[in-house]
Amino acid sequence: MTNTITFEDFTKVDIRVGTIIEVNDFPEARNPAYQLTIDFGDLGIKKSSAQITSLYTKEELLNRQVVAIINFPKKQIATFMSECLVLGAVDGKDVILLNPEQQVKNGSTVA
């Protein structure tokens, strides 16, 4: 186990569900990645870079719901500004995306 945090620390992390509405190749990235555009409903549209090319095609990702942290500061990745962090389970070098078991409203809180 890593460092212990308090429940108050956890409540500062804004984890939401969104739907991927656009997927583009990201050839400028150091490691193979996609540029994702994600709809978080009333919270707006955010972009993210995701190193998930080994398990997912662009077609499989389009219209898929994902879980992301939306209150990190923006981060410059090569020529792209990432606005949220899409969450996944790391299995070796592969990342398996986390997603709700059933369709939920975009922007729904993960608790």
N, CA and C atoms as a LAMMPS dump frame, in Angstrom:
ITEM: TIMESTEP
0
ITEM: NUMBER OF ATOMS
333
ITEM: BOX BOUNDS ff ff ff
-5.0000000000000000e+02 5.0000000000000000e+02
-5.0000000000000000e+02 5.0000000000000000e+02
-5.0000000000000000e+02 5.0000000000000000e+02
ITEM: ATOMS id mol type element x y z
1 1 1 N 0.836 -1.181 0
2 1 2 C 0 0 0
3 1 3 C 0.883 1.247 0
4 2 1 N 0.397 2.284 -0.666
5 2 2 C 1.146 3.541 -0.707
6 2 3 C 0.717 4.437 0.447
7 3 1 N 1.003 5.702 0.342
8 3 2 C 0.682 6.651 1.408
9 3 3 C -0.807 6.671 1.718
10 4 1 N -1.133 6.743 2.992
11 4 2 C -2.518 6.847 3.434
12 4 3 C -2.978 8.29 3.297
13 5 1 N -4.226 8.467 2.819
14 5 2 C -4.805 9.803 2.751
15 5 3 C -6.049 9.829 3.64
16 6 1 N -6.507 11.03 3.937
17 6 2 C -7.719 11.17 4.732
18 6 3 C -8.932 11.2 3.809
19 7 1 N -10.111 11.018 4.388
20 7 2 C -11.333 11.127 3.598
21 7 3 C -11.458 12.533 3.033
22 8 1 N -11.017 13.521 3.797
23 8 2 C -11.037 14.913 3.318
24 8 3 C -10.173 15.048 2.057
25 9 1 N -9.022 14.381 2.018
26 9 2 C -8.18 14.391 0.81
27 9 3 C -8.955 13.817 -0.373
28 10 1 N -9.636 12.692 -0.147
29 10 2 C -10.388 12.036 -1.213
30 10 3 C -11.496 12.936 -1.752
31 11 1 N -12.166 13.666 -0.859
32 11 2 C -13.284 14.503 -1.306
33 11 3 C -12.825 15.654 -2.203
34 12 1 N -11.541 15.953 -2.213
35 12 2 C -11.014 17.012 -3.084
36 12 3 C -10.878 16.551 -4.531
37 13 1 N -10.874 15.241 -4.754
38 13 2 C -10.709 14.693 -6.098
39 13 3 C -12.087 14.614 -6.761
40 14 1 N -12.256 15.322 -7.87
41 14 2 C -13.54 15.349 -8.576
42 14 3 C -13.506 14.304 -9.688
43 15 1 N -14.138 13.156 -9.425
44 15 2 C -14.154 12.044 -10.374
45 15 3 C -15.536 11.992 -11.004
46 16 1 N -15.588 12.04 -12.333
47 16 2 C -16.863 12.103 -13.047
48 16 3 C -16.891 11.113 -14.204
49 17 1 N -18.104 10.864 -14.682
50 17 2 C -18.312 10.02 -15.852
51 17 3 C -18.569 10.924 -17.05
52 18 1 N -17.938 10.583 -18.163
53 18 2 C -18.162 11.312 -19.411
54 18 3 C -18.175 10.347 -20.585
55 19 1 N -18.634 10.84 -21.723
56 19 2 C -18.697 10.042 -22.941
57 19 3 C -17.692 10.574 -23.955
58 20 1 N -16.898 9.671 -24.498
59 20 2 C -15.927 10.05 -25.531
60 20 3 C -16.689 10.385 -26.808
61 21 1 N -16.508 11.615 -27.301
62 21 2 C -17.225 12.049 -28.503
63 21 3 C -16.296 12.236 -29.706
64 22 1 N -14.988 12.177 -29.46
65 22 2 C -14.027 12.283 -30.565
66 22 3 C -12.729 11.604 -30.153
67 23 1 N -12.13 10.882 -31.104
68 23 2 C -10.859 10.191 -30.861
69 23 3 C -9.941 10.466 -32.05
70 24 1 N -8.729 10.932 -31.748
71 24 2 C -7.749 11.205 -32.813
72 24 3 C -6.416 10.569 -32.465
73 25 1 N -5.665 10.206 -33.479
74 25 2 C -4.301 9.735 -33.273
75 25 3 C -3.477 10.878 -32.689
76 26 1 N -2.414 10.541 -31.984
77 26 2 C -1.544 11.534 -31.361
78 26 3 C -0.094 11.185 -31.689
79 27 1 N 0.307 11.392 -32.963
80 27 2 C 1.647 10.976 -33.389
81 27 3 C 2.786 11.726 -32.697
82 28 1 N 2.513 12.909 -32.129
83 28 2 C 3.564 13.678 -31.46
84 28 3 C 3.873 13.159 -30.051
85 29 1 N 3.026 12.305 -29.513
86 29 2 C 3.233 11.78 -28.156
87 29 3 C 4.469 10.894 -28.103
88 30 1 N 5.151 10.91 -26.981
89 30 2 C 6.355 10.096 -26.787
90 30 3 C 6.028 8.608 -26.857
91 31 1 N 4.904 8.21 -26.247
92 31 2 C 4.418 6.836 -26.296
93 31 3 C 3.103 6.826 -27.066
94 32 1 N 2.769 5.719 -27.734
95 32 2 C 1.527 5.678 -28.519
96 32 3 C 0.319 6.089 -27.674
97 33 1 N -0.462 7.021 -28.207
98 33 2 C -1.599 7.556 -27.457
99 33 3 C -2.664 8.074 -28.408
100 34 1 N -3.849 8.293 -27.843
101 34 2 C -4.945 8.955 -28.551
102 34 3 C -5.219 10.294 -27.879
103 35 1 N -5.764 11.207 -28.651
104 35 2 C -6.333 12.437 -28.119
105 35 3 C -7.836 12.202 -28.016
106 36 1 N -8.382 12.346 -26.813
107 36 2 C -9.797 12.106 -26.586
108 36 3 C -10.506 13.418 -26.295
109 37 1 N -11.702 13.561 -26.82
110 37 2 C -12.594 14.656 -26.461
111 37 3 C -13.772 14.014 -25.738
112 38 1 N -14.034 14.488 -24.513
113 38 2 C -14.995 13.831 -23.632
114 38 3 C -16.071 14.818 -23.196
115 39 1 N -17.331 14.388 -23.314
116 39 2 C -18.484 15.195 -22.912
117 39 3 C -18.851 14.862 -21.473
118 40 1 N -18.743 15.872 -20.585
119 40 2 C -19.101 15.705 -19.182
120 40 3 C -20.427 16.413 -18.865
121 41 1 N -21.32 16.459 -19.838
122 41 2 C -22.645 17.034 -19.622
123 41 3 C -22.576 18.5 -19.255
124 42 1 N -23.24 18.88 -18.152
125 42 2 C -23.29 20.278 -17.712
126 42 3 C -21.917 20.837 -17.371
127 43 1 N -20.933 19.971 -17.148
128 43 2 C -19.575 20.409 -16.809
129 43 3 C -18.75 20.745 -18.044
130 44 1 N -19.289 20.439 -19.226
131 44 2 C -18.628 20.806 -20.472
132 44 3 C -17.823 19.69 -21.108
133 45 1 N -17.1 20.081 -22.135
134 45 2 C -16.267 19.188 -22.939
135 45 3 C -14.822 19.367 -22.48
136 46 1 N -14.129 18.249 -22.275
137 46 2 C -12.714 18.303 -21.892
138 46 3 C -11.917 17.356 -22.779
139 47 1 N -10.63 17.647 -22.903
140 47 2 C -9.731 16.836 -23.721
141 47 3 C -8.744 16.102 -22.823
142 48 1 N -8.33 14.925 -23.291
143 48 2 C -7.359 14.136 -22.546
144 48 3 C -6.506 13.326 -23.515
145 49 1 N -5.27 13.094 -23.125
146 49 2 C -4.39 12.187 -23.857
147 49 3 C -4.384 10.868 -23.104
148 50 1 N -4.505 9.76 -23.837
149 50 2 C -4.56 8.459 -23.174
150 50 3 C -3.717 7.435 -23.924
151 51 1 N -2.836 6.763 -23.193
152 51 2 C -1.979 5.727 -23.766
153 51 3 C -2.718 4.387 -23.722
154 52 1 N -3.704 4.255 -24.59
155 52 2 C -4.571 3.075 -24.579
156 52 3 C -4.671 2.44 -25.963
157 53 1 N -3.708 2.725 -26.819
158 53 2 C -3.766 2.248 -28.201
159 53 3 C -3.569 0.748 -28.339
160 54 1 N -2.954 0.104 -27.349
161 54 2 C -2.69 -1.335 -27.47
162 54 3 C -3.952 -2.177 -27.297
163 55 1 N -4.949 -1.678 -26.586
164 55 2 C -6.159 -2.458 -26.327
165 55 3 C -7.419 -1.925 -26.991
166 56 1 N -7.398 -0.673 -27.437
167 56 2 C -8.614 -0.05 -27.953
168 56 3 C -8.379 0.59 -29.318
169 57 1 N -9.334 0.384 -30.209
170 57 2 C -9.311 1.102 -31.482
171 57 3 C -10.088 2.396 -31.307
172 58 1 N -9.907 3.312 -32.222
173 58 2 C -10.656 4.566 -32.166
174 58 3 C -12.151 4.302 -32.243
175 59 1 N -12.538 3.343 -33.054
176 59 2 C -13.954 3.019 -33.218
177 59 3 C -14.563 2.456 -31.929
178 60 1 N -13.793 1.658 -31.194
179 60 2 C -14.274 1.089 -29.93
180 60 3 C -14.444 2.161 -28.85
181 61 1 N -13.646 3.206 -28.943
182 61 2 C -13.68 4.257 -27.926
183 61 3 C -14.803 5.264 -28.146
184 62 1 N -15.152 5.502 -29.391
185 62 2 C -16.168 6.498 -29.703
186 62 3 C -17.49 6.127 -29.04
187 63 1 N -18.08 7.069 -28.343
188 63 2 C -19.354 6.936 -27.619
189 63 3 C -19.266 6.039 -26.375
190 64 1 N -18.08 5.705 -25.948
191 64 2 C -17.88 4.899 -24.739
192 64 3 C -17.821 5.819 -23.521
193 65 1 N -18.467 5.415 -22.44
194 65 2 C -18.359 6.177 -21.205
195 65 3 C -17.085 5.791 -20.47
196 66 1 N -16.451 6.799 -19.865
197 66 2 C -15.217 6.603 -19.115
198 66 3 C -15.313 7.359 -17.798
199 67 1 N -14.405 7.04 -16.897
200 67 2 C -14.294 7.705 -15.608
201 67 3 C -13.023 8.549 -15.646
202 68 1 N -13.13 9.803 -15.181
203 68 2 C -11.964 10.691 -15.243
204 68 3 C -11.936 11.644 -14.054
205 69 1 N -10.738 12.06 -13.702
206 69 2 C -10.558 13.134 -12.721
207 69 3 C -10.562 14.437 -13.507
208 70 1 N -11.458 15.347 -13.125
209 70 2 C -11.606 16.557 -13.927
210 70 3 C -11.08 17.818 -13.253
211 71 1 N -10.539 17.702 -12.039
212 71 2 C -10.065 18.92 -11.377
213 71 3 C -8.55 18.966 -11.167
214 72 1 N -7.805 18.226 -11.972
215 72 2 C -6.359 18.423 -12.021
216 72 3 C -6.077 19.667 -12.863
217 73 1 N -4.945 20.32 -12.653
218 73 2 C -4.602 21.428 -13.556
219 73 3 C -4.329 20.88 -14.964
220 74 1 N -4.522 21.732 -15.969
221 74 2 C -4.218 21.333 -17.347
222 74 3 C -2.744 20.964 -17.445
223 75 1 N -2.446 20.017 -18.362
224 75 2 C -1.066 19.561 -18.524
225 75 3 C -0.718 19.508 -20.003
226 76 1 N 0.384 20.134 -20.361
227 76 2 C 0.866 20.128 -21.74
228 76 3 C 1.551 18.797 -22.014
229 77 1 N 1.067 18.078 -23.028
230 77 2 C 1.673 16.82 -23.449
231 77 3 C 2.005 16.986 -24.929
232 78 1 N 3.286 17.151 -25.22
233 78 2 C 3.745 17.455 -26.59
234 78 3 C 2.986 18.688 -27.072
235 79 1 N 2.242 18.563 -28.163
236 79 2 C 1.532 19.711 -28.748
237 79 3 C 0.093 19.816 -28.252
238 80 1 N -0.268 19.065 -27.232
239 80 2 C -1.661 18.907 -26.81
240 80 3 C -1.832 19.319 -25.349
241 81 1 N -2.942 19.999 -25.041
242 81 2 C -3.236 20.381 -23.66
243 81 3 C -4.281 19.424 -23.093
244 82 1 N -3.879 18.596 -22.133
245 82 2 C -4.776 17.635 -21.497
246 82 3 C -5.483 18.322 -20.336
247 83 1 N -6.821 18.16 -20.275
248 83 2 C -7.625 18.864 -19.283
249 83 3 C -8.207 17.947 -18.206
250 84 1 N -8.06 16.646 -18.366
251 84 2 C -8.559 15.7 -17.37
252 84 3 C -7.738 14.419 -17.476
253 85 1 N -7.876 13.556 -16.462
254 85 2 C -7.137 12.299 -16.437
255 85 3 C -8.129 11.142 -16.481
256 86 1 N -8.128 10.421 -17.592
257 86 2 C -8.987 9.254 -17.739
258 86 3 C -8.39 8.125 -16.901
259 87 1 N -9.235 7.431 -16.144
260 87 2 C -8.755 6.404 -15.218
261 87 3 C -8.846 5.01 -15.814
262 88 1 N -7.86 4.195 -15.457
263 88 2 C -7.842 2.814 -15.906
264 88 3 C -6.982 1.979 -14.982
265 89 1 N -7.176 0.688 -15.056
266 89 2 C -6.351 -0.255 -14.304
267 89 3 C -5.125 -0.587 -15.142
268 90 1 N -3.953 -0.537 -14.538
269 90 2 C -2.705 -0.804 -15.243
270 90 3 C -2.36 -2.279 -15.092
271 91 1 N -2.205 -2.947 -16.242
272 91 2 C -1.858 -4.366 -16.276
273 91 3 C -0.612 -4.501 -17.137
274 92 1 N 0.543 -4.481 -16.484
275 92 2 C 1.794 -4.463 -17.247
276 92 3 C 1.929 -3.121 -17.945
277 93 1 N 1.964 -3.135 -19.283
278 93 2 C 2.032 -1.897 -20.051
279 93 3 C 0.658 -1.477 -20.562
280 94 1 N -0.346 -2.321 -20.377
281 94 2 C -1.694 -2.035 -20.866
282 94 3 C -2.511 -1.29 -19.814
283 95 1 N -3.426 -0.439 -20.29
284 95 2 C -4.354 0.263 -19.419
285 95 3 C -5.763 -0.151 -19.82
286 96 1 N -6.507 -0.689 -18.858
287 96 2 C -7.891 -1.102 -19.079
288 96 3 C -8.78 -0.024 -18.485
289 97 1 N -9.572 0.618 -19.328
290 97 2 C -10.38 1.747 -18.892
291 97 3 C -11.421 1.36 -17.854
292 98 1 N -11.627 2.255 -16.893
293 98 2 C -12.709 2.099 -15.932
294 98 3 C -13.958 2.748 -16.512
295 99 1 N -15.09 2.121 -16.332
296 99 2 C -16.338 2.688 -16.842
297 99 3 C -17.51 2.156 -16.011
298 100 1 N -18.619 2.902 -16.004
299 100 2 C -19.782 2.422 -15.255
300 100 3 C -20.358 1.171 -15.908
301 101 1 N -20.932 0.313 -15.079
302 101 2 C -21.527 -0.931 -15.561
303 101 3 C -22.753 -0.669 -16.429
304 102 1 N -23.463 0.416 -16.125
305 102 2 C -24.637 0.809 -16.906
306 102 3 C -24.457 2.254 -17.373
307 103 1 N -25.168 2.625 -18.415
308 103 2 C -25.125 3.994 -18.923
309 103 3 C -25.637 4.937 -17.84
310 104 1 N -24.896 6.018 -17.593
311 104 2 C -25.31 7.049 -16.624
312 104 3 C -25.22 8.405 -17.288
313 105 1 N -25.783 9.396 -16.643
314 105 2 C -25.762 10.761 -17.17
315 105 3 C -24.321 11.272 -17.173
316 106 1 N -23.932 11.913 -18.281
317 106 2 C -22.607 12.527 -18.346
318 106 3 C -22.471 13.557 -17.241
319 107 1 N -21.33 13.526 -16.567
320 107 2 C -21.078 14.429 -15.451
321 107 3 C -21.415 13.812 -14.103
322 108 1 N -21.962 12.598 -14.107
323 108 2 C -22.291 11.931 -12.842
324 108 3 C -21.032 11.801 -11.985
325 109 1 N -21.201 11.986 -10.69
326 109 2 C -20.111 11.892 -9.729
327 109 3 C -19.791 10.444 -9.42
328 110 1 N -18.512 10.138 -9.274
329 110 2 C -18.071 8.818 -8.821
330 110 3 C -17.719 8.975 -7.352
331 111 1 N -18.298 8.129 -6.529
332 111 2 C -18.071 8.23 -5.079
333 111 3 C -17.644 6.894 -4.522
